[in-house]
């Protein structure tokens, strides 16, 4: 077994990003279907590690940097959100939130229905629904423990982790192709000579150059550090109470308060250029570490019925994005980008959603509405609504008898 330390893992993650960039640049299929660079590189490395494991060789990474990178990314999301922009996107956020809620309900209904048809415990169906797909690894692990201790479901935590891993992989793979399909039906802004192309803002086009200065970079780094510190303290205060929230939600909330509080009192204006650079770096490294350290053999351990359920869930997500998300969001370019993002966090996580949208906007042009709506819904509202939906399902007489 080869154990890479902190520095070795950081080097490996950087190489994965360079590998992914090279793959997307040279392999037309990856580029045409808008596969994110971290997904391309990370999955290839994960596949290589799967082969090595079959040869009795195992490589392990130091993932201690993964959580701070994820939290730093959400801090930059908060620092990018000003109330004026949120007010402008209020109606769009509301409509998208309804679409997201509809998917959560559908995912659980599909999971329970398929599990019952295949002769499995309906709790397994719920676990392969919005708990692990929209909820990700953290939510899946938490509910897996509840299902094991309270409902006596054997190996619930292992099933939750494997299902969340499956969702993370598929979420990063189907978003680009879905957007490509939808963009063929719409007019891309700025494609005509008489239209001035919209300038990229925030996270939309990560490869665009941005003018920054060392001092403003340090100022932004300080704001991110404060968001991490205060967000973790807030999470500790809320732990065990009725208002308990995931740590990344607390960090995002502190970032929003910092951005708008400092601006309201005229003390400081956040430099969005630096925020986007640091946010994109954090996002890319987080995804690289998360994907290259995937234990794909956990997916091989899934029983055939569970694999069937998850495969159907992935198909349902793609169809929902095409026939529901795209249509209710306006059937335009922004709606296509939103559909790609929905695939990302509907099956995986918000960072995957952002990576999906970046792969699309990097090629076709910016979508400021999508990058305003998806982070707020995917990083904040979805966790709250998901808990409500899950508890409503567990309150059904059907589960009371389990």
Buried (B, 14 or more C-beta within 10 A) or exposed (E): EEEBEEEBBBEBBEBBBEBBBEBBEEEEEBBEBBBBBBBBBBBBBBEEBBEEBEEEEEBEBBBEBBEEBBBBBBBBBBBBBBEEBBEBBEEBBEBBBEBBBBBBBBBBBBBBBBBBEBEBBBBBBBBBBBBBBBBBBBBBBBBBEBBBEEBEBEEBBBBBBBBBBBBBBBBBBBBBBBBBBBBEEBEBBBEEEEEEEBEBBBBBBBEEEBEBEEEBBEBBEEBBEBBBEBBBEBBEEBEEEEEEBBBBBBBBBBBBEBBBEBBEEEEEEBBBBBBBBBBBBBBBBBBBBBBBBBBBEBBEEBEEBBBBBBEBBBEBBBEBBBEBBBEBBBEBBBBBBBBBBBBBBBBBBBBBBBBBBBBBBBBBBBBBBBBBBBBBBBBBBBBEBBBEBBEEBBEEEEBEEB
